[in-house]
């Protein structure tokens, strides 16, 4: 056991005690193995020395995967991915579900025969592969405009599932909520495709036409066997808002089904972070800030806060670009400002919670 100055730390030493920040947040657990990235984080927090012991490092020793702690709840099951690539299992089920959704959206007369079992089977495979950190970097490859709705349906389904898990919904509700996300936009099958795929801004009349998709969707689903009432109401109510300012009925508060509240958050996040012909994609961090503002009156506040916190808690090590063009790595997340972490650019550590004129404009890559 020896106290070592942080600048002089050698790779492969093990912490003998927890390391805490000046605010008392736990930065690293006792027993963590420190390498160069961990040393940089310690320096960023002005920690001068730590209690360590050397361990024998052999040629077969794997690189450290130690992550700063921050005393967060246990993670959801993780899987190994490349920077922007998902596992082959995920990609296979995603493609199969995408094909199914094309057929579902094209079937305008016999929706009662929806392949619920098959849809659910692929969803169950996908939810074991999705992780909260993927939501910050996921980008669907909709090569033609018509595919946007299919990709959106799948990702809203996965995001809705994660929100339900984080909100500690009963297990019996998890897959129905995923199905609610998958089918929430099904009413768009009854909207003129020329309006849905219009490259420019919609007119007032066109917007009113699009709003009908909520009622069309509910009517298409109301007689379908194998899905519960919450799934059907999510199609009807996912554009309703807590203060009654939504559509189609202007209901508010507890008159909105809980499934619809979940899907609303997932729907907004995906729609705002993905590029379309008539709009550019917005930074997920900018969108999360907007969601947080909308939680006051528009969206369920507890749900939004949980969502924002959970998908930003594993962002340490991400390479990001700021709105001034600077590129750096996230080295710390302040739990009170989860969308405004500390970013190390060259030799400078920027606290985005204090330097409000700066924000994360793009996530370039995930930590490996």
C-alpha positions in Angstrom: 0.0 0.0 0.0 1.4 3.4 -1.0 0.2 6.9 -1.7 1.1 7.8 -5.3 0.9 11.2 -6.9 -1.6 11.0 -9.8 0.7 12.4 -12.5 3.2 9.6 -11.6 0.7 6.7 -11.7 1.8 3.8 -13.8 -0.7 1.7 -15.8 -2.0 -1.4 -14.0 -2.2 -0.2 -10.4 -5.1 -1.1 -8.2 -7.0 1.2 -5.9 -7.0 0.3 -2.3 -9.7 2.8 -1.4 -12.7 4.4 -3.1 -11.9 7.7 -4.8 -14.4 10.6 -4.3 -14.7 14.0 -5.9 -14.7 17.2 -3.9 -18.6 17.0 -3.9 -18.5 13.5 -2.4 -19.5 11.6 -5.5 -17.8 8.3 -5.9 -15.5 8.5 -8.9 -13.8 5.0 -8.7 -14.5 2.0 -6.6 -11.9 0.3 -4.4 -10.2 -2.4 -6.5 -10.5 -0.5 -9.8 -7.5 -0.9 -12.1 -6.1 2.4 -13.3 -4.8 3.0 -16.8 -4.1 6.1 -18.8 -7.8 7.1 -19.2 -8.5 6.8 -15.5 -5.4 8.8 -14.7 -6.7 11.6 -17.0 -10.1 11.6 -15.2 -8.4 11.8 -11.8 -6.4 14.8 -13.0 -9.5 16.4 -14.4 -11.0 16.3 -10.9 -7.9 17.8 -9.3 -7.2 14.6 -7.3 -3.6 14.8 -6.2 -2.8 11.3 -4.9 -4.4 7.9 -4.4 -3.9 4.7 -2.4 -2.7 2.0 -4.7 -0.9 -1.3 -5.0 0.8 -2.7 -8.0 -0.5 -5.9 -9.6 1.4 -8.2 -11.9 0.5 -7.5 -15.5 1.1 -10.3 -17.9 1.0 -10.4 -21.7 -2.5 -11.8 -21.6 -3.9 -9.1 -19.4 -6.9 -7.5 -21.0 -7.2 -3.7 -21.2 -9.0 -2.1 -18.3 -12.7 -1.6 -18.7 -13.1 0.1 -15.4 -15.8 2.8 -15.5 -16.2 5.7 -13.0 -18.9 4.7 -10.6 -21.1 7.7 -9.7 -23.2 5.3 -7.5 -25.7 4.5 -10.2 -28.1 1.5 -10.2 -26.9 -1.8 -11.8 -26.7 -1.5 -15.6 -29.0 -3.4 -17.9 -27.4 -6.4 -19.6 -24.8 -5.1 -22.0 -23.4 -6.5 -25.3 -20.2 -5.9 -27.2 -20.6 -3.5 -30.1 -18.2 -1.6 -32.4 -18.4 2.2 -32.4 -21.6 2.4 -34.4 -22.3 -1.3 -35.2 -24.8 -3.5 -33.4 -24.3 -7.3 -32.9 -25.2 -9.6 -35.8 -28.1 -11.0 -33.8 -29.5 -7.5 -33.4 -29.1 -6.7 -37.0 -30.7 -9.9 -38.2 -33.8 -9.4 -36.1 -33.9 -5.7 -36.9 -34.0 -6.5 -40.7 -36.7 -9.1 -40.2 -38.8 -6.8 -38.1 -38.3 -4.0 -40.7 -39.6 -6.3 -43.4 -42.6 -7.2 -41.2 -43.4 -3.6 -40.5 -43.4 -2.8 -44.3 -46.1 -5.4 -44.8 -48.1 -4.2 -41.8 -48.1 -0.6 -43.0 -49.1 -1.7 -46.5 -52.0 -3.8 -45.2 -54.9 -1.3 -45.1 -57.8 -3.7 -45.1 -57.1 -6.7 -42.9 -55.3 -5.3 -39.9 -57.1 -7.8 -37.7 -54.7 -10.4 -38.9 -51.7 -8.5 -37.6 -48.8 -11.0 -37.0 -48.6 -10.1 -33.3 -46.8 -13.3 -32.3 -44.1 -12.8 -35.0 -43.8 -9.1 -34.2 -43.4 -9.8 -30.5 -40.9 -12.6 -31.1 -38.5 -10.2 -33.0 -39.0 -7.5 -30.4 -38.2 -9.9 -27.6 -34.9 -10.7 -29.4 -34.1 -7.0 -29.9 -34.7 -5.8 -26.3 -32.0 -8.2 -25.0 -29.6 -6.5 -27.4 -30.4 -2.8 -26.9 -28.6 -0.7 -24.3 -29.2 2.8 -22.9 -26.0 4.2 -24.4 -27.0 3.1 -27.9 -29.9 5.7 -27.8 -27.3 8.5 -27.9 -25.6 7.2 -31.0 -28.2 5.2 -32.9 -28.9 6.4 -36.4 -31.3 4.5 -38.7 -30.3 4.2 -42.3 -33.6 5.0 -44.1 -32.4 5.1 -47.7 -35.9 6.0 -49.0 -38.4 8.4 -47.4 -41.0 5.7 -46.9 -38.7 3.7 -44.7 -38.5 6.4 -42.0 -41.8 5.3 -40.4 -40.7 1.7 -40.2 -37.3 2.5 -38.6 -39.0 5.0 -36.3 -41.5 2.4 -35.2 -38.8 -0.1 -34.2 -36.6 2.4 -32.3 -39.6 3.9 -30.5 -40.5 0.4 -29.5 -37.1 -0.3 -28.0 -36.9 3.1 -26.4 -40.3 2.7 -24.8 -39.3 -0.7 -23.5 -36.2 0.8 -21.8 -38.2 3.6 -20.3 -40.6 1.1 -18.8 -37.7 -0.9 -17.3 -36.2 2.3 -15.8 -39.6 3.3 -14.4 -39.9 -0.1 -12.8 -43.1 -1.1 -14.5 -44.4 -4.6 -13.8 -42.9 -7.3 -16.0 -46.2 -8.0 -17.5 -46.3 -4.5 -19.0 -42.8 -4.4 -20.6 -43.5 -6.2 -23.9 -47.0 -4.6 -24.3 -45.3 -1.2 -24.0 -42.7 -2.2 -26.6 -45.6 -3.3 -28.9 -47.3 0.1 -28.2 -44.2 1.8 -29.4 -44.0 -0.4 -32.5 -47.6 0.2 -33.5 -48.1 3.8 -32.3 -47.9 5.3 -35.8 -49.9 2.5 -37.6 -52.6 5.1 -38.5 -50.2 6.7 -41.0 -51.1 3.9 -43.3 -54.4 5.8 -43.9 -52.6 9.1 -44.7 -51.7 10.2 -48.2 -48.1 9.2 -48.8 -47.5 12.4 -50.7 -48.2 14.3 -47.5 -46.1 12.0 -45.3 -43.1 12.2 -47.6 -43.5 15.8 -48.6 -40.0 17.4 -48.6 -41.1 20.8 -47.4 -43.1 22.2 -44.5 -46.7 21.0 -44.3 -49.6 23.4 -44.8 -52.2 23.8 -42.1 -54.6 21.5 -44.0 -51.9 18.9 -44.5 -51.0 19.0 -40.9 -54.6 18.5 -39.9 -54.7 15.5 -42.2 -51.6 14.0 -40.6 -53.2 14.5 -37.1 -55.9 12.0 -38.1 -53.4 9.2 -37.9 -54.1 8.9 -34.2 -57.8 8.1 -34.6 -57.1 6.0 -37.7 -54.5 4.0 -35.8 -56.9 3.3 -32.9 -59.7 2.3 -35.2 -57.3 -0.1 -37.0 -56.2 -1.7 -33.7 -59.3 -1.7 -31.6 -60.5 -5.2 -32.9 -57.1 -6.8 -33.0 -56.7 -9.8 -30.8 -53.5 -10.4 -28.8 -52.8 -6.8 -27.7 -54.2 -5.0 -24.7 -56.2 -1.8 -24.4 -53.0 0.2 -23.5 -51.4 -0.7 -26.8 -54.5 0.6 -28.7 -54.8 3.7 -26.6 -51.1 4.5 -27.2 -51.9 4.8 -30.9 -54.7 7.2 -30.1 -53.0 9.3 -27.3 -49.3 9.5 -28.0 -49.7 13.1 -29.1 -51.8 14.1 -26.1 -50.0 16.3 -23.5 -50.3 16.6 -19.7 -51.7 20.2 -19.9 -54.4 19.2 -22.5 -52.6 21.0 -25.4 -52.2 17.8 -27.4 -54.4 16.0 -29.9 -56.8 14.4 -31.0 -59.0 14.9 -28.0 -57.1 17.3 -25.8 -57.3 15.1 -22.8 -54.8 15.6 -20.0 -53.2 14.2 -16.9 -54.5 10.8 -15.7 -56.9 10.7 -18.7 -53.8 9.8 -20.8 -52.9 6.1 -20.6 -49.5 5.4 -19.1 -48.4 3.5 -22.2 -49.1 6.6 -24.3 -47.0 8.7 -21.9 -44.1 6.4 -22.3 -44.4 6.3 -26.1 -44.7 10.1 -26.3 -41.2 10.6 -24.8 -39.7 7.9 -27.0 -41.5 9.3 -30.1 -40.3 12.9 -29.6 -36.7 11.8 -28.9 -36.4 9.8 -32.0 -38.2 12.2 -34.3 -36.0 15.1 -33.2 -32.7 13.3 -33.4 -33.1 11.8 -36.9 -32.6 13.6 -40.2 -35.4 13.7 -42.7 -35.7 15.4 -46.1 -37.1 18.6 -44.7 -35.0 18.8 -41.5 -31.6 18.1 -40.1 -30.9 15.8 -37.2 -30.5 17.6 -33.9 -28.0 16.7 -31.2 -29.4 14.2 -28.7 -28.1 16.4 -25.9 -30.0 19.4 -27.3 -33.1 17.3 -27.6 -32.8 16.0 -24.1 -32.6 19.6 -22.9 -35.8 20.3 -24.8 -37.5 17.2 -23.3 -36.6 18.4 -19.9 -38.2 21.8 -20.5 -41.3 20.0 -21.9 -41.6 18.0 -18.8 -43.0 21.0 -17.1 -46.6 20.8 -18.3 -46.3 18.8 -21.5 -44.8 15.4 -20.6 -44.7 13.3 -17.5 -41.9 14.9 -15.5 -40.8 11.8 -13.6 -40.6 9.8 -16.8 -38.6 12.5 -18.6 -36.1 12.9 -15.7 -35.6 9.2 -15.5 -35.1 9.0 -19.3 -32.6 11.8 -19.4 -30.6 10.5 -16.5 -30.5 6.9 -17.6 -29.3 7.4 -21.2 -26.6 9.8 -20.1 -25.2 7.9 -17.2 -22.8 5.7 -19.3 -21.4 8.6 -21.4 -17.9 8.7 -19.8 -15.3 8.3 -22.5 -17.5 9.3 -25.4 -15.8 11.4 -28.1 -18.0 14.4 -28.9 -18.0 17.6 -30.9 -19.0 20.9 -29.3 -21.0 23.6 -31.2 -17.8 25.6 -31.5 -16.1 22.8 -33.5 -13.9 21.5 -30.6 -13.6 17.7 -30.2 -13.0 16.1 -26.9 -13.9 13.3 -24.5 -16.5 13.3 -21.7 -14.7 12.8 -18.4 -17.4 13.5 -15.9 -21.2 13.7 -15.6 -22.7 15.9 -12.9 -25.9 14.2 -11.8 -27.6 17.5 -11.5 -26.8 18.5 -15.1 -26.7 15.1 -17.0 -26.9 16.8 -20.4 -24.0 19.1 -19.6 -21.1 16.9 -18.7 -17.4 17.9 -18.3 -15.5 17.6 -21.7 -11.8 17.5 -21.9 -10.5 19.3 -25.1 -6.8 19.0 -25.5 -5.4 20.1 -22.1 -8.6 22.0 -21.0 -11.5 20.5 -19.1 -14.8 22.4 -20.0 -17.7 22.2 -17.5 -20.7 22.7 -19.9 -23.0 23.4 -16.9 -21.0 26.6 -16.3 -20.1 27.5 -19.9 -23.7 27.6 -21.1 -22.8 29.0 -24.6 -21.3 25.6 -25.4 -23.1 22.3 -25.8 -22.6 18.9 -27.4 -23.5 19.2 -31.1 -22.6 15.6 -32.0 -21.6 12.3 -30.5 -18.7 11.0 -32.7 -18.0 7.7 -31.0 -18.7 5.6 -28.0 -16.1 4.5 -25.5 -14.4 1.2 -26.4 
